[in-house]
Amino acid sequence: MPGRKKIHHKSNKARHQRHQKADRDNNSEQNTPEKESEDGPNSDAFHIAQSEIYGRYLVASRQLEAGELLITEEPLAIGPCVSGDAVCLGCYQPVGLGREQYRCPGCGWPLCGASCPGLGRRIGHTTEECALYGERRPAAAELLNDRTSPPRVRDLYELVMIVRILLLRTHAPEQYAMITRMESHTEERRKNEKLWSHYEQKVVRRLRDEWKLDDLAAEEEAQAVHEICGILDVNCFEIGQKGAKARTLYPSAFLLAHDCSPNTAHTDDPRSYAILLRTSRRVREQEALTLSYAYTLQGTLKRRSFMYEGKLFWCRCQRCADPQELGSDCSALVCRSCLKGTVRAVTPLEQTADWACDRCDHRTKALDLENQLDRINNDLEAIDVHDVPGLENFLLRYRETLRPNHYLLLSAKYSLCQIYGRIKGYLLPEMSLHDIVRKERYCREFLAIIDLLEPGLTRLRGLIMYELHAPVMVMAQMGMQSGQISRQEFQRRLKEVSRLLQNSRDILLLEPEGSSEHEMGLAAADAITKMGI
Ligand SMILES: C[S@@+](CC[C@H](N)C(=O)[O-])C[C@H]1O[C@@H](n2cnc3c(N)ncnc32)[C@H](O)[C@@H]1O
């Protein structure tokens, strides 16, 4: 399941007042259209607006229909994600750190192979980067071996994108200038000692003292690096297809404001890493175009703290403000006092406020709840995504703690939707009726929530509808053969299969060619042809 990022803390009052203003501004007729800058988007579909809270953001210039392609643009900068995983500097596919791993003859960093498509290209390992790393082998590539700890690997890879942006200053000054115009929240970040000293030590000092980027001795150069770190935290997209993982900055897609139930969806081209951003549903004229900076299938507490730590704002969207999260109830717990009621945030926009049972007077501190959810999450993460009994057992273990739509249960159900019917021991022809019924149930439960939180033409809907068509089809055939369902009921179920396949084809074929989602879209199209529908 896609997950995401990190850090920070500050007083909330001024921001709260600004948010009250933003809530009024949300009625976007009052927003001032901003003159589009040289590098700004050029489209009849949307324009840039400005509000005190959102800063610059994009607004629909006319009514937009679902599926309209709004932005397609290549990255201004690209680099490895910040994680303990080593990747090829050319194509961002995972690599090993052992002796047998191919390495760049120029600089010694691990690469997938001599014919990596990203070698010498702007979107991969450039000659300038190679020359710079080549002169710093002992401080960089030579430290990357199979005894290097994941945190150390993470620290080294974190520097790559920062160095790439610094290199743009000389080799592509216009691109560099566009990046520096992005929001960095530097002043707020500076007030957070923990965050600031992390970047001072792990990035600024390391680049200056170990990588010998001598310019960084000057105070203003060191500040420029802090700015870049902020820009990356606030504006990066995490992208990648078929195992590749990278982070990117785009010329205009960064302008979209966040919403926890957004009206656009995006994907990326596996060859050029270009972003393709579309409306996922109809958008009214003057409505803000939004995307989700966080993973939508998380609860409000988690999404909001993620946004505050990494992007420095407290989200106050409709979903965050609603204790039932747009009817999904995906943060709800079972009351451990009366065992009947449901525990929810009463005032979800107050991050530390108590949660309360709707039947008895039991209350829980938000912090205790966060700790409890972290423990359950750790339990889930410890289960292999292919471990059917492990995931089923997880669902059993927590069904008296979490409500059925809780995002942690949904996460396990999503994994099960994908593996039932696909892995050895659980392939469709050998699956028990019991397991087929389960696959269908989990798919339906998951789809119902996605319909609320990410409605329209969204990847998760396409994927889950494709998964759902199989058990519906098998059960229809079994029912017909055993005489348990009528011909009329059989036809009704076939109609549902056909609708599921058509919807999933229409969504997944929007994904770029070469992606696994696109392949699934082709499989859906093929199944439709074979069914003669
Ligand atoms: C990726 S940038 C978006 C572009 C930015 N507004 C600008 O002017 O450069 C993300 C920043 O925009 C602001 N922002 C985006 N969505 C927001 C929201 N829903 N509520 C408050 N601030 C938001 C926050 O300052 C956030 O850190």
Ligand as a Chemical Component Dictionary entry (heavy atoms), coordinates in Angstrom:
data_LIG
# 
_chem_comp.id                   LIG 
_chem_comp.type                 NON-POLYMER 
_chem_comp.pdbx_formal_charge   0 
_chem_comp.three_letter_code    LIG 
# 
loop_
_chem_comp_atom.comp_id 
_chem_comp_atom.atom_id 
_chem_comp_atom.alt_atom_id 
_chem_comp_atom.type_symbol 
_chem_comp_atom.charge 
_chem_comp_atom.model_Cartn_x 
_chem_comp_atom.model_Cartn_y 
_chem_comp_atom.model_Cartn_z 
_chem_comp_atom.pdbx_ordinal 
LIG C1  C1  C 0  2.927  21.882 -2.449 1  
LIG S1  S1  S 1  2.723  23.432 -1.755 2  
LIG C2  C2  C 0  1.404  24.072 -2.693 3  
LIG C3  C3  C 0  1.778  25.394 -3.339 4  
LIG C4  C4  C 0  1.897  26.536 -2.381 5  
LIG N1  N1  N 0  0.575  26.914 -1.951 6  
LIG C5  C5  C 0  2.644  27.698 -2.967 7  
LIG O1  O1  O 0  2.129  28.806 -2.948 8  
LIG O2  O2  O -1 3.771  27.506 -3.400 9  
LIG C6  C6  C 0  2.048  22.984 -0.232 10 
LIG C7  C7  C 0  1.772  24.142 0.691  11 
LIG O3  O3  O 0  0.571  24.830 0.310  12 
LIG C8  C8  C 0  -0.219 25.112 1.461  13 
LIG N2  N2  N 0  -1.429 24.276 1.427  14 
LIG C9  C9  C 0  -1.759 23.369 0.488  15 
LIG N3  N3  N 0  -2.946 22.802 0.768  16 
LIG C10 C10 C 0  -3.382 23.353 1.910  17 
LIG C11 C11 C 0  -4.546 23.169 2.718  18 
LIG N4  N4  N 0  -5.498 22.304 2.399  19 
LIG N5  N5  N 0  -4.658 23.913 3.840  20 
LIG C12 C12 C 0  -3.703 24.784 4.195  21 
LIG N6  N6  N 0  -2.567 24.995 3.475  22 
LIG C13 C13 C 0  -2.412 24.302 2.346  23 
LIG C14 C14 C 0  0.647  24.760 2.653  24 
LIG O4  O4  O 0  1.400  25.872 2.999  25 
LIG C15 C15 C 0  1.537  23.671 2.098  26 
LIG O5  O5  O 0  2.732  23.520 2.808  27 
# 
loop_
_chem_comp_bond.comp_id 
_chem_comp_bond.atom_id_1 
_chem_comp_bond.atom_id_2 
_chem_comp_bond.value_order 
_chem_comp_bond.pdbx_ordinal 
LIG C1  S1  SING 1  
LIG S1  C2  SING 2  
LIG S1  C6  SING 3  
LIG C2  C3  SING 4  
LIG C3  C4  SING 5  
LIG C4  N1  SING 6  
LIG C4  C5  SING 7  
LIG C5  O1  DOUB 8  
LIG C5  O2  SING 9  
LIG C6  C7  SING 10 
LIG C7  O3  SING 11 
LIG C7  C15 SING 12 
LIG O3  C8  SING 13 
LIG C8  N2  SING 14 
LIG C8  C14 SING 15 
LIG N2  C9  SING 16 
LIG N2  C13 SING 17 
LIG C9  N3  DOUB 18 
LIG N3  C10 SING 19 
LIG C10 C11 SING 20 
LIG C10 C13 DOUB 21 
LIG C11 N4  SING 22 
LIG C11 N5  DOUB 23 
LIG N5  C12 SING 24 
LIG C12 N6  DOUB 25 
LIG N6  C13 SING 26 
LIG C14 O4  SING 27 
LIG C14 C15 SING 28 
LIG C15 O5  SING 29 
# 
